[in-house]
């Protein structure tokens, strides 16, 4: 049976502020903005080219705002993607790779400045947070592993 991740729920404190960040600052498409009774609200946004969307709103999760960490956005050129986000006003880290090679440690541990020296797929990163502290990581992938 195929299973696909299509929506990730993000905890935010202010729905309109989050919508402005994802829609205006990041340039993501708003697919749904629906309000219901008693403060229930669902906002569904999608990054350009992504089959997976994010959802946030009022009364859609009990998680603390900013508690989502390690959300990955895959790009094919880490330097260009980082420059584009910085140009949009996003507070984004410099490009880095991990001292251990393949993947990155949590937080800022073992970060080495610059892209992976071999520019290996899956090995170069940049990170940023939304206004609530939800943590995003750009990851450069130029060649997929078999079966993807």
Buried (B, 14 or more C-beta within 10 A) or exposed (E): EEEEEEEEBBBBEBBEEBBEBBBEBBEBEEEEBEEEEEEEBBBBBBBEEBEEBBBBBBEBBEEEBBEBBEBEBBBEBBBEBBBBBBEEEBEBBEBBBBEEBEEBEEEEEBBBEEBBEEBBBBBBBBBBBBBBBBBBBBBBBEEEEEEE
